[in-house]
Amino acid sequence: LVPNNSRYRWDSKLRDAKRTQEIAAAFSQPLAAQIWQVKYRYATAGGTIDQTLDDTWARVAMGFAAHEAPPERDKVAAEFHAAMNDFKVLPGGRILSGCGTARHVTLCNTFVMRTIPDSVEGIMDTLKDAALTMQMGGGVGFDFSTLRPSGSVVRGLDCRAAGPLAAMDIFDSICKMIVSGMGRGAMMATMRCDHPDIEAFINAKSDRTRLRNFNISVMATNDFMAAIAADEPWDLVWEGAVMRRLRARDLWNSIMKQTYATAEPGVLFIDRINAANPLRYLEVIAATNSCAEQPLPPNGTCPLASINLAQLVSAPFTPDARLDVTQLRQLVRVAVRMLDNTLDVSRFALDAQGQQAQGQRRIGVGVTGVANAIAMMGVRYGSSKALFLLGSWMQTIQNAAYGASALLANERGAFPLYD
């Protein structure tokens, strides 16, 4: 028995070494292989399912294609697989981790929770919903502007309100407790620039131990920016009453100083966000997901994928460098179908999220590898030529995405809330 066992161990080591070489060959950097193994490779208590990166692409492609009619399913899956191969289209992390698996997780990275009611019951109900969403792998955002400022009277109880930041501390503690199959929870907190507690909000993370599970962003309105430009006073308001008045530039400077010192808060130009929203006839946006790439309405959600621009540049770092626009359009078309299918194969923690996803069918097609692609074109990042190139590429992506959506509407019908 001993020789056989020794041979088995030796053969096993050879297989493991060969597999390690195959994995390394699929990635240009060791760190990328490590990230895949830790975060996106499908492994269970019973063993490793994704032996190679190509297994991951195949699993995700078949998971996407599960929504397709059987005659077309294999063809569409092959198209999805080809788009992800060589990292040309990169689905969001929730998709890579969960699509085509038995895990009870969501495939959407981005969520914004309900409008928080200004009551203990409403706050706690929202907290519970957020915990369930994070447990399934979603990052969540909240607008805390709806909570009364600290020190204001709570009618019927004859006491003073603790304010939005006290609620944020509770949310932060719960997020710290949540560990999903995808890792730690993540949250975004927003507050309007005219809320009476805005200064405390801006400086909340001066204490490096506080709100560690939150990103925070100030919602700056057009009126606020105009007041800054004109050096006018700025009113902090609650329920129509002016609670305090300060200089608009002083408030702006406090945001800038704190951002310089701690990298937060961010700024959301909220009026511009709502004006540019294609669904502005349906909703008002007051928050984003945890990383701020996706503004969403209450109960809103969205699956994500990025086109890797760096993989589309031919003859890089030469005078003949060019980005393959034809391939870019094709990849966007595939990505739109991928993400539309995601909405039908994903799970959701809350019925309201599922209803919103089905009613609006919102998807997020973005980009990665931007700086790399611009450098490959021989252009300095941030220059006027770089801005022109990126604007041109993004316009191509936008038009291709709308075109692909129109073709899907012709095939599957428009989204239910379409006007």
KOLVO-232311 format. One record per residue (C-alpha): x, y, z. Coordinates in steps of 0.02 Angstrom, whole numbers, padded with zeros to 5 digits. Example, Ala and Ser with C-alpha at 12.3 -4.5 7.8 and 13.67 -1.06 7.14 Angstrom:
# KOLVO-232311
<site><px>00615</px><py>-00225</py><pz>00390</pz></site>
<site><px>00684</px><py>-00053</py><pz>00357</pz></site>
# end
This chain:
# KOLVO-232311
<site><px>00000</px><py>00000</py><pz>00000</pz></site>
<site><px>00139</px><py>00121</py><pz>00039</pz></site>
<site><px>00212</px><py>00129</py><pz>-00138</pz></site>
<site><px>00038</px><py>00154</py><pz>-00211</pz></site>
<site><px>-00001</px><py>00292</py><pz>-00087</pz></site>
<site><px>00167</px><py>00372</py><pz>-00126</pz></site>
<site><px>00131</px><py>00365</py><pz>-00312</pz></site>
<site><px>-00042</px><py>00439</py><pz>-00283</pz></site>
<site><px>00033</px><py>00582</py><pz>-00184</pz></site>
<site><px>00165</px><py>00609</py><pz>-00320</pz></site>
<site><px>00035</px><py>00607</py><pz>-00460</pz></site>
<site><px>-00075</px><py>00725</py><pz>-00359</pz></site>
<site><px>00071</px><py>00846</py><pz>-00338</pz></site>
<site><px>00105</px><py>00840</py><pz>-00526</pz></site>
<site><px>-00078</px><py>00876</py><pz>-00564</pz></site>
<site><px>-00079</px><py>01020</py><pz>-00439</pz></site>
<site><px>00081</px><py>01091</py><pz>-00513</pz></site>
<site><px>00012</px><py>01078</py><pz>-00689</pz></site>
<site><px>-00150</px><py>01162</py><pz>-00635</pz></site>
<site><px>-00052</px><py>01301</py><pz>-00550</pz></site>
<site><px>00044</px><py>01330</py><pz>-00713</pz></site>
<site><px>-00119</px><py>01335</py><pz>-00812</pz></site>
<site><px>-00192</px><py>01462</py><pz>-00691</pz></site>
<site><px>-00036</px><py>01571</py><pz>-00698</pz></site>
<site><px>-00038</px><py>01566</py><pz>-00888</pz></site>
<site><px>-00216</px><py>01635</py><pz>-00892</pz></site>
<site><px>-00166</px><py>01793</py><pz>-00798</pz></site>
<site><px>-00039</px><py>01927</py><pz>-00841</pz></site>
<site><px>-00003</px><py>01962</py><pz>-00657</pz></site>
<site><px>00008</px><py>01848</py><pz>-00504</pz></site>
<site><px>-00103</px><py>01968</py><pz>-00407</pz></site>
<site><px>-00243</px><py>01944</py><pz>-00534</pz></site>
<site><px>-00234</px><py>01756</py><pz>-00511</pz></site>
<site><px>-00239</px><py>01777</py><pz>-00323</pz></site>
<site><px>-00393</px><py>01889</py><pz>-00332</pz></site>
<site><px>-00482</px><py>01763</py><pz>-00443</pz></site>
<site><px>-00442</px><py>01620</py><pz>-00326</pz></site>
<site><px>-00498</px><py>01713</py><pz>-00170</pz></site>
<site><px>-00650</px><py>01808</py><pz>-00234</pz></site>
<site><px>-00721</px><py>01737</py><pz>-00395</pz></site>
<site><px>-00672</px><py>01554</py><pz>-00413</pz></site>
<site><px>-00819</px><py>01441</py><pz>-00373</pz></site>
<site><px>-00772</px><py>01324</py><pz>-00231</pz></site>
<site><px>-00883</px><py>01237</py><pz>-00104</pz></site>
<site><px>-00854</px><py>01136</py><pz>00053</pz></site>
<site><px>-00858</px><py>00982</py><pz>-00060</pz></site>
<site><px>-00719</px><py>01042</py><pz>-00174</pz></site>
<site><px>-00666</px><py>01166</py><pz>-00308</pz></site>
<site><px>-00785</px><py>01181</py><pz>-00456</pz></site>
<site><px>-00689</px><py>01309</py><pz>-00560</pz></site>
<site><px>-00523</px><py>01224</py><pz>-00593</pz></site>
<site><px>-00467</px><py>01359</py><pz>-00716</pz></site>
<site><px>-00515</px><py>01535</py><pz>-00765</pz></site>
<site><px>-00598</px><py>01466</py><pz>-00921</pz></site>
<site><px>-00711</px><py>01363</py><pz>-00808</pz></site>
<site><px>-00767</px><py>01527</py><pz>-00727</pz></site>
<site><px>-00804</px><py>01606</py><pz>-00896</pz></site>
<site><px>-00901</px><py>01449</py><pz>-00949</pz></site>
<site><px>-00999</px><py>01444</py><pz>-00785</pz></site>
<site><px>-01048</px><py>01627</py><pz>-00796</pz></site>
<site><px>-01091</px><py>01615</py><pz>-00982</pz></site>
<site><px>-01206</px><py>01466</py><pz>-00954</pz></site>
<site><px>-01284</px><py>01553</py><pz>-00804</pz></site>
<site><px>-01322</px><py>01706</py><pz>-00911</pz></site>
<site><px>-01391</px><py>01599</py><pz>-01051</pz></site>
<site><px>-01509</px><py>01501</py><pz>-00938</pz></site>
<site><px>-01642</px><py>01631</py><pz>-00980</pz></site>
<site><px>-01626</px><py>01602</py><pz>-01168</pz></site>
<site><px>-01742</px><py>01490</py><pz>-01268</pz></site>
<site><px>-01665</px><py>01315</py><pz>-01287</pz></site>
<site><px>-01634</px><py>01324</py><pz>-01476</pz></site>
<site><px>-01524</px><py>01479</py><pz>-01453</pz></site>
<site><px>-01454</px><py>01445</py><pz>-01280</pz></site>
<site><px>-01288</px><py>01365</py><pz>-01330</pz></site>
<site><px>-01256</px><py>01494</py><pz>-01465</pz></site>
<site><px>-01287</px><py>01639</py><pz>-01347</pz></site>
<site><px>-01183</px><py>01558</py><pz>-01210</pz></site>
<site><px>-01038</px><py>01541</py><pz>-01332</pz></site>
<site><px>-01056</px><py>01725</py><pz>-01378</pz></site>
<site><px>-01053</px><py>01774</py><pz>-01194</pz></site>
<site><px>-00901</px><py>01663</py><pz>-01163</pz></site>
<site><px>-00806</px><py>01739</py><pz>-01309</pz></site>
<site><px>-00843</px><py>01916</py><pz>-01247</pz></site>
<site><px>-00773</px><py>01878</py><pz>-01073</pz></site>
<site><px>-00622</px><py>01783</py><pz>-01138</pz></site>
<site><px>-00460</px><py>01885</py><pz>-01134</pz></site>
<site><px>-00547</px><py>02001</py><pz>-01009</pz></site>
<site><px>-00634</px><py>02103</py><pz>-01145</pz></site>
<site><px>-00801</px><py>02111</py><pz>-01050</pz></site>
<site><px>-00790</px><py>02100</py><pz>-00862</pz></site>
<site><px>-00954</px><py>02068</py><pz>-00770</pz></site>
<site><px>-00972</px><py>02142</py><pz>-00596</pz></site>
<site><px>-00903</px><py>02048</py><pz>-00447</pz></site>
<site><px>-01072</px><py>01984</py><pz>-00390</pz></site>
<site><px>-01098</px><py>01905</py><pz>-00561</pz></site>
<site><px>-00926</px><py>01825</py><pz>-00568</pz></site>
<site><px>-00948</px><py>01755</py><pz>-00392</pz></site>
<site><px>-01128</px><py>01698</py><pz>-00402</pz></site>
<site><px>-01188</px><py>01670</py><pz>-00581</pz></site>
<site><px>-01211</px><py>01486</py><pz>-00621</pz></site>
<site><px>-01185</px><py>01432</py><pz>-00440</pz></site>
<site><px>-01300</px><py>01360</py><pz>-00308</pz></site>
<site><px>-01265</px><py>01506</py><pz>-00191</pz></site>
<site><px>-01414</px><py>01603</py><pz>-00125</pz></site>
<site><px>-01344</px><py>01772</py><pz>-00177</pz></site>
<site><px>-01391</px><py>01919</py><pz>-00285</pz></site>
<site><px>-01304</px><py>01954</py><pz>-00451</pz></site>
<site><px>-01327</px><py>02142</py><pz>-00433</pz></site>
<site><px>-01187</px><py>02244</py><pz>-00354</pz></site>
<site><px>-01288</px><py>02401</py><pz>-00330</pz></site>
<site><px>-01437</px><py>02442</py><pz>-00220</pz></site>
<site><px>-01516</px><py>02596</py><pz>-00142</pz></site>
<site><px>-01633</px><py>02563</py><pz>00003</pz></site>
<site><px>-01806</px><py>02634</py><pz>00031</pz></site>
<site><px>-01831</px><py>02816</py><pz>00081</pz></site>
<site><px>-01797</px><py>02807</py><pz>00270</pz></site>
<site><px>-01953</px><py>02854</py><pz>00371</pz></site>
<site><px>-01921</px><py>02978</py><pz>00511</pz></site>
<site><px>-01969</px><py>02858</py><pz>00650</pz></site>
<site><px>-01887</px><py>02723</py><pz>00755</pz></site>
<site><px>-01994</px><py>02590</py><pz>00672</pz></site>
<site><px>-01952</px><py>02655</py><pz>00498</pz></site>
<site><px>-01766</px><py>02664</py><pz>00535</pz></site>
<site><px>-01762</px><py>02487</py><pz>00604</pz></site>
<site><px>-01864</px><py>02415</py><pz>00460</pz></site>
<site><px>-01743</px><py>02496</py><pz>00337</pz></site>
<site><px>-01595</px><py>02428</py><pz>00435</pz></site>
<site><px>-01667</px><py>02252</py><pz>00427</pz></site>
<site><px>-01693</px><py>02265</py><pz>00239</pz></site>
<site><px>-01516</px><py>02328</py><pz>00216</pz></site>
<site><px>-01444</px><py>02185</py><pz>00319</pz></site>
<site><px>-01536</px><py>02057</py><pz>00213</pz></site>
<site><px>-01475</px><py>02141</py><pz>00054</pz></site>
<site><px>-01293</px><py>02146</py><pz>00112</pz></site>
<site><px>-01304</px><py>01965</py><pz>00169</pz></site>
<site><px>-01344</px><py>01918</py><pz>-00012</pz></site>
<site><px>-01193</px><py>02015</py><pz>-00074</pz></site>
<site><px>-01266</px><py>02184</py><pz>-00122</pz></site>
<site><px>-01187</px><py>02352</py><pz>-00083</pz></site>
<site><px>-01317</px><py>02476</py><pz>-00021</pz></site>
<site><px>-01346</px><py>02664</py><pz>-00013</pz></site>
<site><px>-01457</px><py>02772</py><pz>00096</pz></site>
<site><px>-01515</px><py>02952</py><pz>00098</pz></site>
<site><px>-01510</px><py>03010</py><pz>00279</pz></site>
<site><px>-01581</px><py>03182</py><pz>00237</pz></site>
<site><px>-01755</px><py>03121</py><pz>00282</pz></site>
<site><px>-01711</px><py>03103</py><pz>00467</pz></site>
<site><px>-01741</px><py>03253</py><pz>00581</pz></site>
<site><px>-01588</px><py>03348</py><pz>00641</pz></site>
<site><px>-01510</px><py>03316</py><pz>00811</pz></site>
<site><px>-01585</px><py>03418</py><pz>00952</pz></site>
<site><px>-01753</px><py>03442</py><pz>00869</pz></site>
<site><px>-01907</px><py>03398</py><pz>00970</pz></site>
<site><px>-01987</px><py>03228</py><pz>00945</pz></site>
<site><px>-02173</px><py>03264</py><pz>00952</pz></site>
<site><px>-02270</px><py>03156</py><pz>01074</pz></site>
<site><px>-02116</px><py>03101</py><pz>01171</pz></site>
<site><px>-02060</px><py>03272</py><pz>01236</pz></site>
<site><px>-01877</px><py>03232</py><pz>01202</pz></site>
<site><px>-01738</px><py>03282</py><pz>01083</pz></site>
<site><px>-01696</px><py>03184</py><pz>00926</pz></site>
<site><px>-01526</px><py>03100</py><pz>00915</pz></site>
<site><px>-01512</px><py>03144</py><pz>00730</pz></site>
<site><px>-01456</px><py>03058</py><pz>00570</pz></site>
<site><px>-01277</px><py>03024</py><pz>00626</pz></site>
<site><px>-01337</px><py>02922</py><pz>00774</pz></site>
<site><px>-01438</px><py>02816</py><pz>00653</pz></site>
<site><px>-01284</px><py>02799</py><pz>00542</pz></site>
<site><px>-01185</px><py>02732</py><pz>00689</pz></site>
<site><px>-01315</px><py>02595</py><pz>00713</pz></site>
<site><px>-01312</px><py>02550</py><pz>00528</pz></site>
<site><px>-01122</px><py>02546</py><pz>00533</pz></site>
<site><px>-01123</px><py>02422</py><pz>00678</pz></site>
<site><px>-01244</px><py>02306</py><pz>00588</pz></site>
<site><px>-01141</px><py>02314</py><pz>00428</pz></site>
<site><px>-00987</px><py>02264</py><pz>00526</pz></site>
<site><px>-01079</px><py>02110</py><pz>00585</pz></site>
<site><px>-01136</px><py>02057</py><pz>00410</pz></site>
<site><px>-01021</px><py>01939</py><pz>00319</pz></site>
<site><px>-01094</px><py>01868</py><pz>00158</pz></site>
<site><px>-01025</px><py>01738</py><pz>00039</pz></site>
<site><px>-00949</px><py>01886</py><pz>-00052</pz></site>
<site><px>-00855</px><py>01963</py><pz>00095</pz></site>
<site><px>-00893</px><py>02115</py><pz>00203</pz></site>
<site><px>-01044</px><py>02228</py><pz>00182</pz></site>
<site><px>-01023</px><py>02402</py><pz>00105</pz></site>
<site><px>-01132</px><py>02557</py><pz>00118</pz></site>
<site><px>-01153</px><py>02736</py><pz>00054</pz></site>
<site><px>-01232</px><py>02877</py><pz>00155</pz></site>
<site><px>-01291</px><py>03037</py><pz>00072</pz></site>
<site><px>-01357</px><py>03200</py><pz>00145</pz></site>
<site><px>-01424</px><py>03357</py><pz>00064</pz></site>
<site><px>-01318</px><py>03514</py><pz>00074</pz></site>
<site><px>-01461</px><py>03608</py><pz>00159</pz></site>
<site><px>-01492</px><py>03483</py><pz>00301</pz></site>
<site><px>-01461</px><py>03562</py><pz>00474</pz></site>
<site><px>-01340</px><py>03422</py><pz>00520</pz></site>
<site><px>-01236</px><py>03437</py><pz>00362</pz></site>
<site><px>-01081</px><py>03505</py><pz>00450</pz></site>
<site><px>-01079</px><py>03359</py><pz>00572</pz></site>
<site><px>-01103</px><py>03242</py><pz>00424</pz></site>
<site><px>-00956</px><py>03319</py><pz>00330</pz></site>
<site><px>-00840</px><py>03297</py><pz>00478</pz></site>
<site><px>-00907</px><py>03129</py><pz>00539</pz></site>
<site><px>-00756</px><py>03030</py><pz>00480</pz></site>
<site><px>-00628</px><py>03144</py><pz>00561</pz></site>
<site><px>-00632</px><py>03010</py><pz>00693</pz></site>
<site><px>-00542</px><py>02870</py><pz>00600</pz></site>
<site><px>-00632</px><py>02737</py><pz>00704</pz></site>
<site><px>-00806</px><py>02797</py><pz>00660</pz></site>
<site><px>-00917</px><py>02743</py><pz>00514</pz></site>
<site><px>-00784</px><py>02629</py><pz>00441</pz></site>
<site><px>-00912</px><py>02533</py><pz>00338</pz></site>
<site><px>-00983</px><py>02690</py><pz>00256</pz></site>
<site><px>-00933</px><py>02797</py><pz>00110</pz></site>
<site><px>-01015</px><py>02969</py><pz>00128</pz></site>
<site><px>-01065</px><py>03099</py><pz>-00001</pz></site>
<site><px>-01144</px><py>03271</py><pz>00008</pz></site>
<site><px>-01286</px><py>03304</py><pz>-00116</pz></site>
<site><px>-01243</px><py>03475</py><pz>-00189</pz></site>
<site><px>-01388</px><py>03563</py><pz>-00276</pz></site>
<site><px>-01381</px><py>03690</py><pz>-00417</pz></site>
<site><px>-01439</px><py>03824</py><pz>-00296</pz></site>
<site><px>-01297</px><py>03783</py><pz>-00178</pz></site>
<site><px>-01167</px><py>03795</py><pz>-00316</pz></site>
<site><px>-01241</px><py>03961</py><pz>-00372</pz></site>
<site><px>-01233</px><py>04027</py><pz>-00193</pz></site>
<site><px>-01049</px><py>03977</py><pz>-00185</pz></site>
<site><px>-01012</px><py>04067</py><pz>-00348</pz></site>
<site><px>-01103</px><py>04225</py><pz>-00290</pz></site>
<site><px>-01033</px><py>04214</py><pz>-00112</pz></site>
<site><px>-01209</px><py>04216</py><pz>-00039</pz></site>
<site><px>-01278</px><py>04151</py><pz>00126</pz></site>
<site><px>-01347</px><py>03975</py><pz>00132</pz></site>
<site><px>-01497</px><py>03917</py><pz>00233</pz></site>
<site><px>-01504</px><py>03752</py><pz>00325</pz></site>
<site><px>-01686</px><py>03699</py><pz>00325</pz></site>
<site><px>-01799</px><py>03570</py><pz>00406</pz></site>
<site><px>-01983</px><py>03551</py><pz>00360</pz></site>
<site><px>-01984</px><py>03721</py><pz>00275</pz></site>
<site><px>-01911</px><py>03817</py><pz>00424</pz></site>
<site><px>-01738</px><py>03896</py><pz>00419</pz></site>
<site><px>-01642</px><py>03821</py><pz>00565</pz></site>
<site><px>-01477</px><py>03908</py><pz>00533</pz></site>
<site><px>-01390</px><py>04019</py><pz>00405</pz></site>
<site><px>-01208</px><py>04014</py><pz>00354</pz></site>
<site><px>-01095</px><py>04069</py><pz>00212</pz></site>
<site><px>-01108</px><py>03950</py><pz>00064</pz></site>
<site><px>-00921</px><py>03961</py><pz>00031</pz></site>
<site><px>-00882</px><py>03916</py><pz>00211</pz></site>
<site><px>-00984</px><py>03756</py><pz>00194</pz></site>
<site><px>-00900</px><py>03716</py><pz>00028</pz></site>
<site><px>-00728</px><py>03747</py><pz>00101</pz></site>
<site><px>-00764</px><py>03630</py><pz>00246</pz></site>
<site><px>-00809</px><py>03494</py><pz>00120</pz></site>
<site><px>-00648</px><py>03524</py><pz>00023</pz></site>
<site><px>-00537</px><py>03528</py><pz>00178</pz></site>
<site><px>-00612</px><py>03368</py><pz>00246</pz></site>
<site><px>-00599</px><py>03282</py><pz>00077</pz></site>
<site><px>-00415</px><py>03331</py><pz>00068</pz></site>
<site><px>-00384</px><py>03268</py><pz>00245</pz></site>
<site><px>-00480</px><py>03103</py><pz>00240</pz></site>
<site><px>-00535</px><py>03076</py><pz>00057</pz></site>
<site><px>-00716</px><py>03100</py><pz>00110</pz></site>
<site><px>-00850</px><py>03161</py><pz>00089</pz></site>
<site><px>-00879</px><py>03145</py><pz>-00096</pz></site>
<site><px>-00994</px><py>03265</py><pz>-00188</pz></site>
<site><px>-01147</px><py>03215</py><pz>-00289</pz></site>
<site><px>-01214</px><py>03351</py><pz>-00403</pz></site>
<site><px>-01388</px><py>03286</py><pz>-00371</pz></site>
<site><px>-01488</px><py>03405</py><pz>-00483</pz></site>
<site><px>-01377</px><py>03361</py><pz>-00630</pz></site>
<site><px>-01395</px><py>03176</py><pz>-00590</pz></site>
<site><px>-01584</px><py>03190</py><pz>-00595</pz></site>
<site><px>-01585</px><py>03298</py><pz>-00752</pz></site>
<site><px>-01476</px><py>03171</py><pz>-00844</pz></site>
<site><px>-01574</px><py>03019</py><pz>-00786</pz></site>
<site><px>-01665</px><py>02936</py><pz>-00933</pz></site>
<site><px>-01800</px><py>02880</py><pz>-00809</pz></site>
<site><px>-01827</px><py>03052</py><pz>-00731</pz></site>
<site><px>-02012</px><py>03041</py><pz>-00778</pz></site>
<site><px>-02027</px><py>02895</py><pz>-00656</pz></site>
<site><px>-01920</px><py>02938</py><pz>-00505</pz></site>
<site><px>-01815</px><py>03057</py><pz>-00402</pz></site>
<site><px>-01639</px><py>03000</py><pz>-00358</pz></site>
<site><px>-01563</px><py>03045</py><pz>-00189</pz></site>
<site><px>-01427</px><py>02914</py><pz>-00164</pz></site>
<site><px>-01305</px><py>02797</py><pz>-00249</pz></site>
<site><px>-01240</px><py>02623</py><pz>-00217</pz></site>
<site><px>-01095</px><py>02598</py><pz>-00097</pz></site>
<site><px>-00958</px><py>02648</py><pz>-00220</pz></site>
<site><px>-01057</px><py>02790</py><pz>-00303</pz></site>
<site><px>-01042</px><py>02731</py><pz>-00482</pz></site>
<site><px>-01231</px><py>02703</py><pz>-00497</pz></site>
<site><px>-01362</px><py>02831</py><pz>-00442</pz></site>
<site><px>-01524</px><py>02738</py><pz>-00403</pz></site>
<site><px>-01702</px><py>02775</py><pz>-00342</pz></site>
<site><px>-01773</px><py>02702</py><pz>-00181</pz></site>
<site><px>-01771</px><py>02511</py><pz>-00193</pz></site>
<site><px>-01671</px><py>02529</py><pz>-00354</pz></site>
<site><px>-01546</px><py>02399</py><pz>-00412</pz></site>
<site><px>-01433</px><py>02368</py><pz>-00561</pz></site>
<site><px>-01314</px><py>02232</py><pz>-00623</pz></site>
<site><px>-01146</px><py>02293</py><pz>-00688</pz></site>
<site><px>-01018</px><py>02250</py><pz>-00822</pz></site>
<site><px>-00869</px><py>02343</py><pz>-00891</pz></site>
<site><px>-00792</px><py>02347</py><pz>-01065</pz></site>
<site><px>-00603</px><py>02334</py><pz>-01048</pz></site>
<site><px>-00541</px><py>02469</py><pz>-01167</pz></site>
<site><px>-00359</px><py>02418</py><pz>-01145</pz></site>
<site><px>-00396</px><py>02251</py><pz>-01230</pz></site>
<site><px>-00463</px><py>02336</py><pz>-01386</pz></site>
<site><px>-00310</px><py>02438</py><pz>-01435</pz></site>
<site><px>-00212</px><py>02367</py><pz>-01582</pz></site>
<site><px>-00028</px><py>02411</py><pz>-01613</pz></site>
<site><px>-00013</px><py>02491</py><pz>-01440</pz></site>
<site><px>00124</px><py>02620</py><pz>-01407</pz></site>
<site><px>00154</px><py>02646</py><pz>-01593</pz></site>
<site><px>00102</px><py>02782</py><pz>-01715</pz></site>
<site><px>-00026</px><py>02658</py><pz>-01786</pz></site>
<site><px>-00113</px><py>02627</py><pz>-01619</pz></site>
<site><px>-00302</px><py>02627</py><pz>-01633</pz></site>
<site><px>-00451</px><py>02568</py><pz>-01533</pz></site>
<site><px>-00560</px><py>02441</py><pz>-01625</pz></site>
<site><px>-00725</px><py>02535</py><pz>-01627</pz></site>
<site><px>-00814</px><py>02397</py><pz>-01723</pz></site>
<site><px>-00768</px><py>02270</py><pz>-01590</pz></site>
<site><px>-00817</px><py>02395</py><pz>-01455</pz></site>
<site><px>-00993</px><py>02409</py><pz>-01527</pz></site>
<site><px>-01008</px><py>02220</py><pz>-01537</pz></site>
<site><px>-00951</px><py>02195</py><pz>-01357</pz></site>
<site><px>-01075</px><py>02325</py><pz>-01294</pz></site>
<site><px>-01215</px><py>02234</py><pz>-01384</pz></site>
<site><px>-01166</px><py>02071</py><pz>-01299</pz></site>
<site><px>-01146</px><py>02155</py><pz>-01129</pz></site>
<site><px>-01321</px><py>02231</py><pz>-01140</pz></site>
<site><px>-01397</px><py>02059</py><pz>-01171</pz></site>
<site><px>-01292</px><py>01983</py><pz>-01032</pz></site>
<site><px>-01354</px><py>02109</py><pz>-00905</pz></site>
<site><px>-01534</px><py>02103</py><pz>-00963</pz></site>
<site><px>-01528</px><py>01914</py><pz>-00936</pz></site>
<site><px>-01451</px><py>01943</py><pz>-00765</pz></site>
<site><px>-01610</px><py>02029</py><pz>-00706</pz></site>
<site><px>-01706</px><py>01868</py><pz>-00739</pz></site>
<site><px>-01584</px><py>01744</py><pz>-00663</pz></site>
<site><px>-01534</px><py>01849</py><pz>-00511</pz></site>
<site><px>-01605</px><py>01831</py><pz>-00337</pz></site>
<site><px>-01659</px><py>01981</py><pz>-00233</pz></site>
<site><px>-01669</px><py>01999</py><pz>-00045</pz></site>
<site><px>-01831</px><py>02102</py><pz>-00052</pz></site>
<site><px>-01987</px><py>02092</py><pz>-00158</pz></site>
<site><px>-01977</px><py>02281</py><pz>-00185</pz></site>
<site><px>-01805</px><py>02261</py><pz>-00264</pz></site>
<site><px>-01862</px><py>02124</py><pz>-00380</pz></site>
<site><px>-02015</px><py>02224</py><pz>-00432</pz></site>
<site><px>-01908</px><py>02378</py><pz>-00466</pz></site>
<site><px>-01783</px><py>02274</py><pz>-00566</pz></site>
<site><px>-01919</px><py>02198</py><pz>-00673</pz></site>
<site><px>-02016</px><py>02360</py><pz>-00694</pz></site>
<site><px>-01868</px><py>02465</py><pz>-00752</pz></site>
<site><px>-01741</px><py>02333</py><pz>-00810</pz></site>
<site><px>-01600</px><py>02453</py><pz>-00771</pz></site>
<site><px>-01425</px><py>02393</py><pz>-00818</pz></site>
<site><px>-01252</px><py>02469</py><pz>-00801</pz></site>
<site><px>-01127</px><py>02457</py><pz>-00943</pz></site>
<site><px>-00965</px><py>02543</py><pz>-00894</pz></site>
<site><px>-00780</px><py>02544</py><pz>-00939</pz></site>
<site><px>-00615</px><py>02491</py><pz>-00863</pz></site>
<site><px>-00436</px><py>02504</py><pz>-00924</pz></site>
<site><px>-00463</px><py>02686</py><pz>-00972</pz></site>
<site><px>-00293</px><py>02754</py><pz>-00921</pz></site>
<site><px>-00206</px><py>02603</py><pz>-00999</pz></site>
<site><px>-00297</px><py>02625</py><pz>-01165</pz></site>
<site><px>-00256</px><py>02810</py><pz>-01172</pz></site>
<site><px>-00072</px><py>02776</py><pz>-01136</pz></site>
<site><px>-00070</px><py>02640</py><pz>-01270</pz></site>
<site><px>-00132</px><py>02771</py><pz>-01392</pz></site>
<site><px>00021</px><py>02877</py><pz>-01351</pz></site>
<site><px>-00083</px><py>03012</py><pz>-01267</pz></site>
<site><px>-00056</px><py>03093</py><pz>-01098</pz></site>
<site><px>-00194</px><py>03055</py><pz>-00973</pz></site>
<site><px>-00297</px><py>03210</py><pz>-00934</pz></site>
<site><px>-00244</px><py>03305</py><pz>-01090</pz></site>
<site><px>-00371</px><py>03382</py><pz>-01210</pz></site>
<site><px>-00335</px><py>03242</py><pz>-01335</pz></site>
<site><px>-00366</px><py>03111</py><pz>-01200</pz></site>
<site><px>-00533</px><py>03192</py><pz>-01159</pz></site>
<site><px>-00579</px><py>03193</py><pz>-01343</pz></site>
<site><px>-00535</px><py>03009</py><pz>-01362</pz></site>
<site><px>-00631</px><py>02957</py><pz>-01206</pz></site>
<site><px>-00781</px><py>03063</py><pz>-01256</pz></site>
<site><px>-00783</px><py>02980</py><pz>-01426</pz></site>
<site><px>-00770</px><py>02805</py><pz>-01352</pz></site>
<site><px>-00906</px><py>02840</py><pz>-01224</pz></site>
<site><px>-01022</px><py>02910</py><pz>-01358</pz></site>
<site><px>-00995</px><py>02751</py><pz>-01458</pz></site>
<site><px>-01037</px><py>02646</py><pz>-01304</pz></site>
<site><px>-01193</px><py>02750</py><pz>-01266</pz></site>
<site><px>-01260</px><py>02738</py><pz>-01443</pz></site>
<site><px>-01220</px><py>02552</py><pz>-01455</pz></site>
<site><px>-01306</px><py>02518</py><pz>-01288</pz></site>
<site><px>-01463</px><py>02612</py><pz>-01338</pz></site>
<site><px>-01464</px><py>02521</py><pz>-01504</pz></site>
<site><px>-01445</px><py>02352</py><pz>-01420</pz></site>
<site><px>-01584</px><py>02396</py><pz>-01297</pz></site>
<site><px>-01699</px><py>02443</py><pz>-01441</pz></site>
<site><px>-01666</px><py>02276</py><pz>-01525</pz></site>
<site><px>-01702</px><py>02186</py><pz>-01361</pz></site>
<site><px>-01865</px><py>02283</py><pz>-01344</pz></site>
<site><px>-01913</px><py>02227</py><pz>-01518</pz></site>
<site><px>-01876</px><py>02048</py><pz>-01471</pz></site>
<site><px>-01938</px><py>02042</py><pz>-01291</pz></site>
<site><px>-02049</px><py>02194</py><pz>-01272</pz></site>
<site><px>-02011</px><py>02360</py><pz>-01188</pz></site>
<site><px>-01981</px><py>02366</py><pz>-01000</pz></site>
<site><px>-02149</px><py>02374</py><pz>-00908</pz></site>
<site><px>-02132</px><py>02555</py><pz>-00848</pz></site>
<site><px>-02076</px><py>02621</py><pz>-01018</pz></site>
<site><px>-02157</px><py>02782</py><pz>-01079</pz></site>
# end
